[in-house]
């Protein structure tokens, strides 16, 4: 496993020094953020642990991104930590929202795990492959089949929710599994081997923060302060890695080694990189959104095309000139 890679955080210490840890948001409305335990969102969990979150921001903990998305659609939260495809689905379904931050890019955290006797991708022919229904697994499967020279009909595909994947593997229900950390690490610990991972799909799988458009302006100062706290959490991971690993392990109730492995599978974009992702017309984030949108339409997961032009905004990022 490669070491965790970070994009540069140039000027971050100066930026943080210019923003007080306790931010006064005046008449700002509160900002409720739907979140679940995923390594990419660990920056906000660290920010809460260190009391860096703005006082009007509240993390609403859930068990999955589906729960956060349901709360966002119902209006029970104002923002949510989601994958890019989930953001596209919500937007196409009629919920006006904006992507204001890229938490992380998958760079090995999403994996194809196999039994030891499967030594190549073509050897998947005729075997039972488990996957979690959704666009990210579809992206992985599409790339795996293309490289293997196989069609879907040549595999036995089994839809298995993430929380059932370890049991399915341990009980011998599958020969291969598309999964992601930390569940992937548990399956590996049970004897699985990684045959393919998201490093083969560079800058394709993104985790993002989305905000409902009908709430975004009312919480402007709180939102900006929230993004500052994210970069504070990111700086802590970069400068105090071991402390961050043990804190996140305690928060998630899993061994520190699994947090370390999960961190190795993601890239955390800096403020500068976020600005490029969210504002550049030819950014890889936009390209990924267009690719995912096409795939979702082909699978009948989008009721209508998504308008990409107004989906992303760098307006809420901390000032790069500080």
PAGU-30900 format. One line per 4 residues: their letters; for each residue x, y, z of N, C-alpha, C. Coordinates in Angstrom, 3 decimals. Each point is the difference from the previous one (the first is absolute). Layout:
A> X Y Z X Y Z X Y Z; ...;
***
This chain:
XXXX> 0.851 -1.188 0.000 -0.851 1.188 0.000 0.891 1.244 0.000; -0.238 0.916 -0.933 0.787 1.210 -0.050 -0.310 0.869 1.212; 0.960 0.847 0.342 -0.225 0.938 1.091 -1.087 0.984 -0.393; -0.688 0.538 1.004 -1.014 1.006 -0.250 0.630 1.203 -0.662;
XXXX> -0.675 0.532 -1.017 0.516 1.154 -0.709 -0.904 1.210 0.261; 0.618 1.139 0.244 -0.750 1.235 0.167 0.413 0.998 -1.066; -0.972 0.692 -0.587 0.311 1.140 -0.831 0.487 1.111 0.921; 0.804 0.896 -0.528 0.654 1.009 0.837 -1.007 0.870 0.715;
XXXX> 0.383 0.458 1.191 -0.841 0.872 0.810 0.699 1.345 0.168; 0.438 0.577 -1.106 0.761 1.231 0.033 -0.821 1.115 0.636; 0.615 0.671 0.957 -0.647 1.150 0.607 -1.063 -0.341 1.018; -0.162 -1.267 0.350 -1.090 -0.366 0.897 0.201 0.552 1.402;
XXXX> 1.235 -0.051 0.513 0.222 0.477 1.355 -0.317 1.486 0.109; 0.323 0.759 -1.050 -0.328 1.419 -0.003 -1.498 0.200 -0.053; -0.662 -0.809 -0.819 -1.456 0.078 -0.129 -0.669 -0.252 1.335; 0.444 -1.054 0.698 -0.627 -0.363 1.263 0.228 1.060 1.059;
XXXX> 1.181 0.640 -0.029 0.307 1.022 0.980 -0.915 1.203 -0.156; -0.506 0.202 -1.210 -0.834 1.165 -0.268 -1.460 -0.231 0.352; -0.378 -1.230 0.344 -1.399 -0.320 0.306 -0.093 -0.484 1.433; -0.756 0.665 0.856 -0.115 -0.448 1.394 -0.638 -1.363 0.085;
XXXX> 0.413 -0.762 1.026 -0.523 -1.350 0.146 -1.484 0.014 0.337; -0.445 0.973 0.753 -1.418 0.151 0.280 -0.516 1.123 -0.863; -0.801 -0.314 -0.982 -0.435 0.977 -0.984 -1.357 0.545 0.383; -0.109 1.310 0.062 -1.283 0.625 0.255 -0.745 0.138 -1.313;
XXXX> -1.169 -0.580 -0.078 -0.739 -0.034 -1.253 -1.163 0.979 -0.024; -0.036 0.928 0.985 -1.023 1.022 -0.015 -1.382 -0.602 -0.042; -0.787 0.457 -0.970 -1.370 -0.477 -0.128 -0.097 -1.232 -0.884; 1.132 -0.614 -0.315 0.025 -1.192 -0.850 -0.910 -1.089 0.561;
XXXX> -0.667 -0.712 -0.903 -0.791 -1.154 0.412 0.939 -1.157 0.331; -0.509 -0.957 0.764 0.801 -1.175 0.307 0.180 -0.838 -1.260; 1.038 -0.816 -0.002 0.304 -0.851 -1.148 0.123 -1.432 0.493; -0.932 -0.849 -0.391 0.001 -1.405 0.397 0.559 -0.823 -1.153;
XXXX> 1.022 -0.811 0.316 0.708 -0.745 -1.034 -0.177 -1.488 0.227; -0.615 -0.696 -0.956 -0.117 -1.448 0.075 1.338 -0.654 -0.294; 0.426 -0.908 0.852 1.327 -0.596 -0.122 -0.031 -1.438 0.507; 0.889 -0.827 -0.504 0.173 -1.354 0.520 1.493 -0.298 0.054;
XXXX> 0.359 -1.142 0.555 1.416 -0.330 0.171 0.597 -0.490 -1.312; 0.739 0.855 -0.624 0.810 -0.308 -1.170 1.289 0.793 0.171; 1.131 -0.592 -0.364 1.295 0.602 0.295 0.130 1.406 -0.588; -0.628 0.230 -1.162 0.097 1.305 -0.630 -0.668 1.110 0.777;
XXXX> -0.986 -0.351 0.845 -0.694 0.990 0.797 0.620 0.134 1.390; 1.098 -0.689 0.217 0.652 0.023 1.305 0.464 1.381 0.423; 0.233 0.879 -0.970 0.422 1.359 0.331 -1.062 0.718 0.842; -1.266 -0.209 -0.328 -1.062 0.645 0.770 -0.187 -0.667 1.360;
XXXX> 0.200 -1.310 0.070 -0.058 -0.672 1.300 1.131 0.495 0.906; 1.187 0.208 -0.576 1.103 0.558 0.779 -0.317 1.424 0.436; -0.590 0.781 -0.912 -0.356 1.380 0.334 -0.981 0.048 1.161; -0.950 -0.927 0.015 -0.933 -0.055 1.130 0.727 -0.403 1.272;
XXXX> 0.909 -0.967 -0.110 0.736 -0.482 1.156 0.842 1.113 0.627; 0.575 0.849 -0.847 0.844 1.103 0.476 -0.789 1.295 0.238; -1.303 -0.029 -0.220 -0.873 1.160 0.152 0.380 1.120 -0.956; 0.356 -0.374 -1.205 0.292 0.970 -1.055 -1.235 0.347 -0.820;
XXXX> -1.047 -0.787 0.101 -1.204 0.284 -0.771 -0.600 1.334 0.440; -0.540 0.779 -0.951 -0.712 1.219 0.401 -1.186 -0.366 0.875; -0.351 0.896 0.907 -1.000 -0.350 1.023 -1.378 -0.280 -0.586; -0.288 0.524 -1.189 -1.313 -0.236 -0.605 -0.014 -1.215 -0.926;
XXXX> 1.122 -0.688 -0.112 0.064 -1.207 -0.833 -0.203 -1.233 0.874; -0.822 -0.929 -0.478 -0.259 -1.230 0.735 0.126 -1.188 -0.937; 0.842 -0.960 0.373 0.114 -1.236 -0.765 -1.110 -0.946 0.433; -0.807 -0.431 -0.960 -1.096 -0.925 0.273 0.456 -1.388 -0.448;
XXXX> 0.388 -0.820 0.972 0.605 -1.293 -0.290 -1.023 -1.009 -0.482; 0.357 -0.722 -1.057 -0.833 -1.069 -0.509 0.836 -1.239 -0.235; -0.639 -1.052 -0.459 0.701 -1.262 -0.216 0.515 -0.161 -1.426; -0.493 0.833 -0.926 0.381 -0.147 -1.403 -0.288 1.280 -0.751;
XXXX> 0.563 0.085 -1.211 -0.273 1.161 -0.847 -1.471 0.013 -0.425; -0.612 -1.175 -0.134 -1.413 -0.054 -0.367 -0.859 0.685 1.060; 0.384 -0.170 1.261 -0.736 0.648 1.079 0.181 1.511 -0.059; 1.230 0.442 -0.261 0.264 1.436 -0.119 -0.767 0.591 -1.176;
XXXX> -0.033 -0.737 -1.111 -0.706 0.478 -1.186 -1.500 0.099 0.270; -0.549 -0.988 0.680 -1.430 0.032 0.328 -0.329 1.210 0.877; 0.866 0.293 0.953 -0.207 1.170 0.867 0.104 1.292 -0.790; 0.929 0.036 -0.958 0.154 1.193 -0.837 -1.253 0.226 -0.840;
XXXX> -0.511 -1.061 -0.606 -1.195 0.102 -0.837 -1.221 0.429 0.816; -0.065 -0.477 1.246 -1.134 0.331 0.863 0.122 1.388 0.622; 1.175 0.615 -0.128 0.218 1.307 0.607 0.382 -0.072 1.461; 0.325 -1.195 0.504 0.392 -0.160 1.398 1.432 0.446 0.242;
XXXX> 0.806 0.053 -1.062 1.332 0.586 0.069 0.127 0.986 -1.156; 0.955 0.911 0.131 0.204 1.041 -1.010 1.103 -0.372 -0.986; 0.871 -0.885 0.430 1.142 -0.413 -0.808 0.274 -1.469 0.282; 0.793 -0.625 -0.876 0.287 -1.422 0.203 1.330 -0.363 -0.644;
XXXX> 0.653 -0.983 0.609 1.239 -0.572 -0.524 -0.392 -1.195 -0.864; 0.218 0.112 -1.314 -0.474 -1.008 -0.938 1.062 -0.330 -1.034; -0.241 -1.067 -0.744 0.814 -0.249 -1.178 -0.566 0.830 -1.153; 0.840 0.235 -0.996 -0.408 0.850 -1.108 -1.234 -0.534 -0.708;
XXXX> -0.090 -1.314 -0.165 -1.165 -0.562 -0.688 -1.285 0.230 0.796; 0.088 -0.037 1.337 -1.182 0.263 0.822 -0.442 1.455 -0.152; 0.979 0.898 -0.092 -0.328 1.411 -0.226 -0.688 0.190 -1.346; 0.500 -0.694 -1.023 -0.607 0.097 -1.326 -1.434 -0.534 0.014;
XXXX> -0.207 -1.116 0.690 -1.330 -0.581 0.078 -0.992 0.921 0.680; 0.427 0.639 1.099 -0.882 0.918 0.717 -0.323 1.223 -0.850; 1.012 0.496 -0.681 -0.196 1.180 -0.863 -0.954 -0.328 -1.151; 0.194 -1.138 -0.640 -0.866 -0.400 -1.109 -1.418 -0.287 0.477;
XXXX> -0.119 -0.419 1.258 -1.314 -0.304 0.554 -0.804 1.223 0.398; 0.593 1.188 -0.172 -0.747 1.225 0.252 0.433 0.792 1.206; 1.051 -0.433 0.703 0.478 0.756 1.156 1.129 0.931 -0.434; -0.219 1.310 0.001 1.078 0.928 -0.335 1.074 -0.028 1.091;
XXXX> 1.203 -0.326 -0.381 1.097 -0.039 0.962 1.305 0.405 -0.686; 1.006 0.279 0.820 1.296 0.432 -0.501 1.101 -0.788 0.685; 0.984 -0.450 -0.774 1.200 -0.633 0.553 0.968 1.107 0.379; 0.359 0.083 1.287 0.829 1.102 0.484 1.385 -0.452 0.454;
XXXX> 0.240 -1.316 0.049 1.282 -0.510 0.469 0.218 -1.406 -0.526; 1.231 -0.284 -0.381 0.410 -1.380 -0.279 0.764 -0.498 1.216; -0.567 -0.963 0.704 0.673 -0.563 1.170 1.216 -0.821 -0.421; -0.228 -0.927 -0.932 1.068 -0.924 -0.362 -0.252 -0.593 -1.379;
XXXX> 1.057 -0.533 -0.558 -0.064 -0.752 -1.242 0.499 -1.406 0.317; -0.761 -1.008 -0.420 0.405 -1.375 0.271 1.236 -0.347 -0.823; 0.994 -0.540 0.672 1.246 -0.390 -0.665 0.459 -1.342 0.560; -0.923 -0.962 -0.020 0.307 -1.325 0.512 -0.949 -0.467 1.081;
XXXX> -0.869 0.886 0.494 -0.912 -0.374 1.083 -1.134 -0.898 -0.488; -0.336 0.083 -1.293 -1.023 -0.862 -0.601 0.710 -1.165 -0.687; -0.399 -1.242 0.312 0.796 -1.161 -0.394 -0.838 -1.151 -0.542; 0.647 -0.796 -0.844 -0.519 -1.317 -0.370 0.809 -1.015 0.782;
XXXX> -0.669 -0.720 0.890 0.633 -1.004 0.846 -0.374 -1.392 -0.508; 0.975 -0.898 -0.024 -0.237 -1.322 -0.595 0.573 -1.106 0.881; -0.479 -1.228 -0.240 0.580 -1.182 0.633 1.405 -0.227 -0.584; 0.878 -0.625 0.769 1.387 -0.183 -0.446 0.155 -0.740 -1.319;
XXXX> -0.981 -0.816 -0.375 0.144 -0.765 -1.242 -0.344 0.817 -1.244; -0.506 1.217 0.195 -0.287 0.888 -1.142 1.201 0.932 -0.154; 0.816 -0.264 -1.006 1.273 0.712 -0.127 0.003 1.044 -1.114; -1.092 0.086 -0.755 -0.072 0.992 -1.070 -1.455 0.398 -0.206;
XXXX> -0.225 1.140 -0.613 -1.366 0.458 -0.236 -0.784 -0.937 -0.928; 0.600 -0.522 -1.084 -0.764 -0.948 -0.829 -0.464 -1.238 0.753; 0.706 -0.341 1.106 -0.381 -1.171 0.784 -1.288 0.209 0.786; -0.568 1.201 -0.071 -1.289 0.261 0.644 -1.153 -0.652 -0.760;
XXXX> 0.230 -0.422 -1.224 -1.063 -0.604 -0.816 -0.653 -1.163 0.742; -1.318 0.044 0.106 -0.748 -1.062 0.652 -0.029 0.072 1.517; 0.713 0.964 0.589 0.083 0.077 1.464 -1.066 0.938 0.566; -0.242 -0.130 1.307 -1.009 0.799 0.692 0.644 1.295 0.521;
XXXX> -0.474 1.129 -0.490 0.561 1.294 0.392 -1.053 0.811 0.733; 0.281 0.364 1.243 -0.904 0.817 0.794 0.319 1.474 -0.149; -1.020 0.816 0.082 0.185 1.449 -0.116 -1.168 0.709 0.663; 0.231 1.219 0.426 -1.068 0.826 0.555 -0.665 0.747 -1.143;
XXXX> -1.308 -0.086 -0.106 -0.697 0.683 -1.088 0.237 1.499 0.080; 0.322 0.597 -1.122 0.277 1.427 -0.047 0.977 0.322 -1.113; 0.173 1.281 -0.235 0.803 0.432 -1.136 1.485 -0.275 0.183; 0.514 0.136 1.217 1.433 -0.192 0.201 0.405 -1.439 -0.286;
XXXX> -0.794 -0.944 0.478 0.287 -1.399 -0.314 -0.138 -0.248 -1.495; -0.973 0.681 -0.628 -0.185 -0.148 -1.450 1.220 0.522 -0.756; 0.568 1.107 0.470 1.210 0.529 -0.620 1.151 -0.989 0.120; 0.164 -0.541 1.203 1.053 -0.984 0.212 -0.229 -1.228 -0.870;
XXXX> -1.225 -0.500 -0.015 -0.307 -1.198 -0.778 0.222 0.239 -1.488; -0.397 1.153 -0.480 0.189 0.341 -1.404 1.475 -0.051 -0.375; 0.853 0.591 0.854 1.440 0.011 -0.275 0.593 -1.405 0.105; -0.453 -0.784 0.972 0.505 -1.363 0.184 -0.331 -0.871 -1.209;
XXXX> -1.253 0.074 -0.435 -0.424 -0.811 -1.153 0.747 0.410 -1.266; 0.207 1.296 -0.184 0.702 0.469 -1.195 1.433 -0.523 -0.019; 0.667 0.058 1.150 1.386 -0.466 0.052 0.080 -1.522 -0.104; -1.016 -0.678 0.520 -0.008 -1.466 -0.044 -0.443 -0.534 -1.350;
XXXX> -0.650 0.847 -0.811 -0.537 -0.473 -1.268 -1.214 -0.885 0.186; -0.781 0.279 1.048 -1.179 -0.799 0.323 -1.261 0.845 -0.102; -1.147 -0.664 -0.091 -1.292 0.676 0.056 -0.679 -0.349 1.322; -1.017 0.786 0.374 -0.712 -0.254 1.250 -0.586 -1.410 0.045;
XXXX> -0.433 -0.484 -1.147 -0.647 -1.312 -0.042 0.958 -1.147 0.278; 1.296 0.277 -0.032 0.989 -1.045 0.234 0.352 -0.157 1.477; -0.571 0.850 0.854 0.193 -0.090 1.439 -1.342 -0.234 0.681; 0.056 -0.524 1.211 -1.190 -0.093 0.841 0.028 1.201 0.950;
XXXX> -0.792 1.014 -0.296 0.013 1.235 0.764 -1.032 -0.049 1.124; 0.445 0.282 1.219 -0.867 -0.062 1.178 0.014 1.359 0.699; -1.173 0.623 0.140 -0.105 1.283 0.701 0.034 -0.251 1.506; 1.025 0.535 0.662 0.174 -0.217 1.443 0.278 1.345 0.667;
XXXX> -0.884 0.454 0.903 0.232 1.269 0.706 1.323 -0.026 0.762; 0.570 1.167 0.176 1.319 0.101 0.633 0.038 -0.673 1.365; -1.039 0.196 0.800 0.026 -0.546 1.363 -0.165 -1.519 0.050; -0.251 -0.623 -1.160 -0.110 -1.456 -0.061 1.169 -0.650 -0.745;
XXXX> 0.912 0.817 -0.491 1.052 -0.537 -0.858 0.989 -0.886 0.746; 0.375 0.378 1.202 0.959 -0.813 0.746 -0.586 -1.377 0.308; -1.252 -0.042 0.424 -0.659 -1.285 0.272 -0.114 -0.842 -1.273; -0.330 0.662 -1.107 -0.123 -0.723 -1.273 1.331 -0.599 -0.406;
XXXX> 1.072 0.738 0.231 1.332 -0.517 -0.329 0.360 -1.165 0.921; -0.198 0.211 1.293 0.394 -1.017 0.988 -0.779 -1.291 -0.156; -1.238 0.095 -0.444 -0.836 -1.188 -0.161 0.149 -0.647 -1.373; 0.866 0.544 -0.838 0.286 -0.607 -1.291 -1.055 0.221 -1.071;
XXXX> -0.802 1.067 0.159 -1.049 0.275 -0.994 0.552 0.565 -1.302; 1.197 0.567 0.050 0.576 0.644 -1.183 1.447 -0.431 -0.186; 0.467 0.171 -1.236 1.402 -0.250 -0.319 0.784 1.301 -0.131; -0.717 1.093 -0.192 0.614 1.313 -0.154 -0.979 1.045 0.513;
XXXX> 0.528 1.166 0.371 -0.850 1.042 0.564 0.555 1.366 -0.366; -0.893 0.887 -0.461 0.352 1.406 -0.152 -0.403 0.694 1.294; 0.975 0.600 0.686 -0.265 0.602 1.298 0.897 1.214 0.185; -0.103 0.620 1.166 0.843 1.156 0.302 0.284 0.037 1.488;
XXXX> 1.022 0.807 0.347 0.435 0.059 1.389 -1.077 0.644 0.883; -0.106 -0.463 1.272 0.847 -0.989 0.651 -0.445 -1.452 -0.179; -1.167 -0.223 -0.612 -0.475 -1.380 -0.185 0.983 -0.808 -0.831; 0.597 0.637 -1.021 0.969 -0.708 -0.844 1.166 -0.532 0.823;
XXXX> 0.434 0.775 0.985 1.088 -0.445 0.848 -0.364 -1.214 0.833; -1.236 -0.057 0.460 -0.474 -1.152 0.772 -0.050 -1.251 -0.871; -0.418 0.180 -1.257 -0.053 -1.140 -0.916 1.415 -0.465 -0.337; 0.900 0.945 -0.181 1.406 -0.366 -0.249 0.569 -0.777 1.181;
XXXX> -0.362 0.424 1.207 0.494 -0.688 1.196 -0.541 -1.420 0.083; -1.067 -0.279 -0.740 -0.587 -1.344 -0.030 0.575 -0.857 -1.121; 1.043 0.498 -0.648 0.688 -0.797 -1.001 -0.155 0.440 -1.439; -0.741 1.079 -0.246 -0.190 0.475 -1.371 1.253 0.705 -0.515;
XXXX> 0.124 0.040 -1.310 1.085 0.719 -0.643 -0.571 1.075 -0.915; 0.697 1.134 -0.093 -0.445 1.086 -0.868 0.515 -0.236 -1.413; -0.935 -0.049 -0.953 0.370 -0.234 -1.397 -0.137 1.265 -0.842; -0.783 0.969 0.489 -0.259 1.231 -0.746 -0.446 1.038 1.011;
XXXX> 0.436 1.251 -0.159 -0.498 1.040 0.904 -0.136 1.322 -0.741; -0.493 1.014 0.710 -0.360 1.270 -0.633 1.194 0.831 -0.437; 1.219 -0.452 0.275 1.158 0.682 -0.601 -0.018 -0.158 -1.518; -0.709 -1.020 -0.487 -0.128 -0.208 -1.444 -1.083 0.893 -0.596;
XXXX> -0.710 0.745 0.861 -1.015 0.956 -0.437 0.336 1.368 0.591; 1.106 0.610 -0.406 0.439 1.245 0.637 -1.010 1.130 -0.154; -0.196 0.736 1.092 -0.887 1.168 0.030 -1.375 -0.302 -0.613; -0.586 -1.076 0.491 -1.324 -0.412 -0.471 -0.998 -0.091 1.145;
XXXX> 0.440 -0.513 1.148 -0.902 -0.214 1.138 0.262 1.087 1.043; -0.974 0.894 0.166 0.130 1.159 0.880 -1.020 -0.058 1.135; 0.418 0.474 1.177 -0.919 0.265 1.097 -0.079 1.510 0.176; -1.218 0.512 0.150 -0.206 1.444 -0.024 -0.948 0.443 1.101;
XXXX> 0.026 1.304 0.276 -0.978 0.622 0.891 -0.985 0.774 -0.862; -1.280 -0.316 0.154 -1.048 0.707 -0.748 -0.875 0.768 0.974; -0.537 1.121 -0.478 -0.898 0.832 0.808 -1.253 0.296 -0.811; -1.138 -0.070 0.649 -1.257 0.358 -0.653 0.037 1.477 -0.392;
XXXX> -0.400 0.303 -1.210 0.031 1.389 -0.457 -0.952 0.900 0.773; -1.067 -0.567 0.560 -0.945 0.826 0.750 0.483 0.293 1.425; 1.145 -0.564 0.374 0.546 0.249 1.342 1.378 0.673 -0.046; 0.618 0.021 -1.173 1.420 0.337 -0.074 0.285 1.452 0.366;
XXXX> -0.803 0.932 -0.467 0.279 1.414 0.266 -0.276 0.383 1.442; -0.982 -0.638 0.612 -0.337 0.307 1.389 1.086 -0.454 0.971; 0.849 -0.917 -0.463 1.047 -0.550 0.873 1.393 0.299 -0.550; 0.139 1.097 -0.716 1.238 0.277 -0.728 1.231 0.037 0.902;
XXXX> -0.050 0.758 1.085 1.168 0.112 0.873 0.313 -1.318 0.688; -1.033 -0.707 0.418 0.207 -1.291 0.650 0.614 -0.998 -0.974; -0.463 0.026 -1.240 0.535 -0.908 -1.001 1.477 0.279 -0.259; 0.350 1.277 -0.136 1.416 0.328 -0.223 0.852 -0.454 1.181;
XXXX> -0.508 0.219 1.212 0.736 -0.422 1.191 0.103 -1.522 0.076; -1.042 -0.691 -0.452 0.041 -1.466 -0.031 1.113 -0.484 -0.916; 0.145 0.618 -1.159 1.048 -0.422 -0.929 1.382 0.297 0.569; 0.133 1.086 0.737 1.266 0.265 0.680 0.300 -1.120 0.991;
XXXX> -1.018 -0.447 0.739 0.223 -1.066 0.984 0.383 -1.305 -0.689; -0.533 -0.244 -1.205 0.428 -1.173 -0.777 1.491 0.061 -0.274; 0.482 1.148 -0.439 1.430 0.116 -0.311 0.855 -0.038 1.266; -0.550 0.425 1.139 0.706 -0.194 1.266 0.151 -1.490 0.304;
XXXX> -1.084 -0.749 -0.203 0.074 -1.446 0.203 0.991 -0.639 -0.941; 0.032 0.463 -1.241 0.941 -0.529 -0.982 1.439 0.310 0.394; 0.222 1.204 0.508 1.334 0.357 0.465 0.424 -0.881 1.177; -0.941 -0.336 0.858 0.338 -0.872 1.134 0.393 -1.388 -0.490;
XXXX> -0.704 -0.520 -0.994 0.369 -1.298 -0.567 1.401 0.070 -0.593; 0.304 1.100 -0.678 1.304 0.136 -0.651 1.139 0.164 1.010; -0.232 0.788 1.049 1.074 0.340 0.928 0.065 -0.940 1.208; -1.123 -0.605 0.361 -0.049 -0.869 1.190 -0.701 -1.302 -0.364;
XXXX> 0.591 -0.708 -0.929 -0.655 -1.155 -0.610 -0.385 -1.069 1.017; 0.920 -0.337 0.886 -0.286 -1.075 0.949 -1.122 0.376 0.947; 0.006 1.233 0.478 -1.086 0.438 0.875 -1.330 -0.061 -0.738; -0.004 0.476 -1.265 -1.235 -0.026 -0.794 -0.485 -1.437 -0.202;
XXXX> 0.914 -0.910 -0.269 -0.364 -1.407 -0.218 -0.679 -0.571 1.246; 0.596 0.237 1.175 -0.566 -0.571 1.221 -1.325 0.673 0.381; -0.120 1.295 -0.260 -1.269 0.676 0.277 -1.115 -0.552 -0.896; 0.296 -0.123 -1.301 -1.010 -0.502 -0.940 -0.341 -1.458 0.285;
XXXX> 0.996 -0.779 0.405 -0.261 -1.397 0.349 -0.954 -0.080 1.190; 0.214 0.862 0.992 -0.878 0.018 1.158 -1.408 0.431 -0.361; -0.108 1.001 -0.881 -1.313 0.487 -0.406 -0.772 -1.056 -0.786; 0.714 -0.784 -0.827 -0.665 -0.995 -0.842 -0.044 -1.385 0.636;
XXXX> 0.740 -0.198 1.092 -0.011 -1.293 0.670 0.672 -1.103 -0.787; 1.062 0.342 -0.726 0.747 -1.003 -0.768 1.485 0.151 0.315; 0.820 -1.021 -0.303 1.428 0.068 0.317 0.714 1.131 -0.738; 0.985 0.642 0.630 0.758 1.063 -0.657 0.618 -0.426 -1.327;
XXXX> 0.423 -1.263 -0.109 0.612 -0.467 -1.249 -0.971 0.107 -1.166; -1.282 -0.167 0.259 -0.996 0.096 -1.069 -0.205 1.447 -0.425; 0.096 0.936 0.941 -0.069 1.422 -0.344 1.205 0.377 -0.861; 1.168 -0.498 0.397 1.208 0.283 -0.767 -0.118 -0.529 -1.428;
XXXX> -0.546 -1.194 -0.134 -0.178 -0.587 -1.328 -1.025 0.791 -0.811; -1.079 0.427 0.648 -1.018 0.781 -0.702 0.551 1.336 -0.464; 0.805 0.657 0.830 0.606 1.272 -0.380 0.924 -0.159 -1.205; 0.622 -1.171 -0.090 0.898 -0.246 -1.131 -0.737 -0.087 -1.326;
XXXX> -1.313 -0.177 0.056 -0.773 -0.199 -1.216 -0.733 1.232 -0.500; 0.257 1.164 0.605 -0.666 1.222 -0.444 1.006 1.142 -0.124; -0.354 0.969 -0.825 0.742 1.251 -0.131 -0.903 1.118 0.508; 0.536 0.853 0.872 -0.739 1.133 0.526 0.430 1.266 -0.742;
XXXX> -0.829 0.550 -0.867 0.397 1.208 -0.720 0.173 1.200 0.932; 1.005 0.808 -0.289 0.229 1.232 0.742 -1.048 1.039 -0.354; 0.087 1.149 0.633 -0.902 1.101 -0.339 0.198 0.389 -1.467; 1.257 0.082 -0.432 0.295 0.367 -1.385 -0.563 -1.023 -0.978;
XXXX> 0.207 -1.280 0.296 -0.515 -1.059 -0.870 -1.521 0.013 -0.024; -0.617 0.287 1.161 -1.456 0.115 0.044 -0.481 1.130 -0.911; 0.719 1.110 0.023 -0.369 1.111 -0.860 0.022 -0.388 -1.464; 1.012 -0.767 -0.386 0.093 -0.463 -1.386 -1.128 -0.972 -0.349;
XXXX> -0.258 -0.925 0.907 -1.069 -0.970 -0.246 -1.358 0.686 -0.173; -0.273 0.986 0.846 -1.336 0.583 0.069 -0.235 1.141 -0.975; 1.064 0.592 -0.533 -0.184 1.171 -0.850 0.455 -0.179 -1.438; 0.968 -0.866 -0.241 0.528 -0.166 -1.360 -1.026 -0.694 -0.894;
XXXX> -0.216 0.557 -1.176 -0.991 -0.575 -0.916 0.444 -1.344 -0.564; 1.310 -0.251 0.045 0.503 -1.266 -0.541 0.566 -0.898 1.092; -0.487 0.183 1.250 0.550 -0.764 1.115 -0.373 -1.473 -0.096; 0.802 -0.834 0.674 -0.278 -1.427 0.022 -1.291 -0.305 0.766;
XXXX> -0.374 0.885 0.918 -1.260 -0.184 0.723 -1.178 0.116 -0.965; 0.040 0.995 -0.851 -1.054 0.159 -1.000 -0.016 -1.194 -0.955; 1.187 -0.430 -0.427 0.076 -1.150 -0.911 -0.568 -1.242 0.651; 0.334 -0.198 1.296 -0.534 -1.158 0.725 -1.515 0.087 0.107;
XXXX> -0.515 1.203 0.274 -1.452 0.176 0.122 -0.695 -0.331 -1.310; 0.581 0.419 -1.103 -0.609 -0.291 -1.300 0.031 -1.501 -0.292; 1.119 -0.652 0.323 0.119 -1.439 -0.220 -0.991 -0.774 0.862; -0.086 0.382 1.266 -0.914 -0.675 0.917 -1.449 0.239 -0.411;
XXXX> -0.300 1.211 -0.440 -1.357 0.324 -0.426 -0.442 -0.889 -1.163; 0.896 -0.192 -0.961 -0.317 -0.861 -1.143 -0.253 -1.427 0.466; 0.877 -0.505 0.886 -0.154 -1.361 0.500 -1.322 -0.166 0.753; -0.345 0.982 0.824 -1.237 -0.078 0.774 -1.222 0.035 -0.908;
XXXX> 0.061 0.775 -1.057 -1.118 0.024 -0.945 -0.133 -1.342 -0.713; 1.138 -0.588 -0.357 -0.032 -1.304 -0.670 -0.616 -1.061 0.898; 0.209 0.136 1.312 -0.527 -0.980 0.943 -1.386 0.361 0.520; -0.550 1.100 -0.500 -1.328 0.419 0.430 -0.027 0.604 1.387;
XXXX> 1.149 0.492 0.488 0.086 0.547 1.342 -0.241 1.504 0.045; -0.021 0.652 -1.149 -0.278 1.432 -0.071 -1.297 0.218 -0.763; -0.953 0.699 0.596 -1.259 0.258 -0.697 0.162 0.971 -1.161; 1.038 0.844 0.078 0.264 0.973 -1.050 1.459 0.426 0.088;
XXXX> 0.539 0.575 -1.084 1.406 0.430 0.030 0.233 1.068 1.067; 1.224 0.018 0.529 0.367 0.982 1.014 0.661 1.200 -0.670; -0.387 1.204 0.421 0.657 1.215 -0.480 1.286 0.166 0.801; 1.135 -0.284 -0.634 1.282 0.012 0.689 0.496 1.417 0.260;
XXXX> -0.333 0.933 -0.901 0.584 1.340 0.052 -0.176 0.688 1.345; -1.128 -0.162 0.642 -0.262 0.704 1.257 0.128 -0.897 1.226; 0.600 -1.168 -0.176 0.057 -0.957 1.104 1.100 0.321 1.004; 1.122 0.549 -0.463 1.171 0.206 0.854 0.226 1.486 0.272;
XXXX> 0.483 0.306 1.203 0.343 1.383 0.336 1.165 0.035 0.984; 0.989 0.838 -0.313 1.143 0.206 0.904 -0.207 1.232 0.877; -1.178 0.591 -0.066 -0.291 1.253 0.698 0.187 -0.100 1.507; -0.215 -1.180 0.558 -0.028 -0.138 1.462 1.341 -0.441 0.568;
XXXX> 0.993 -0.247 -0.869 1.317 -0.402 0.475 0.688 1.154 0.720; 0.910 -0.302 0.921 0.770 1.064 0.652 0.769 0.822 -1.018; 0.227 1.246 0.318 0.694 0.930 -0.883 1.409 -0.507 -0.306; 0.337 -0.216 -1.268 1.341 -0.516 -0.329 1.093 1.037 0.154;
XX> -0.386 1.264 0.103 1.011 1.052 0.063 0.433 0.370 1.400; -0.566 -0.678 1.007 0.345 0.356 1.389 1.400 -0.466 0.343;
***
